[in-house]
């Protein structure tokens, strides 16, 4: 039996993939303007951002919401590698 596809835009998207899409779309400066956390503005890197976001639920929620907005505007981001 096949399950219907998930309507959750975050389904199957890793935090690293989500962050890469946001950096590609906005750049680090643009991302830091939208989500005010130091790991985006002070010596930003994927590794340090992942570490912070995995431990900080409120920041992760903001980043996920920003990603959802991008995906809803540009659905091609979801399947892009």
Secondary structure, DSSP 8 states (H G I E B T S, - for coil): --------TTTT--HHHHHHHHHHHHHHHHHHHHS--HHHHSS--HHHHHHHHHH-HHHHHHHHHHHHHHHHH-THHHH--
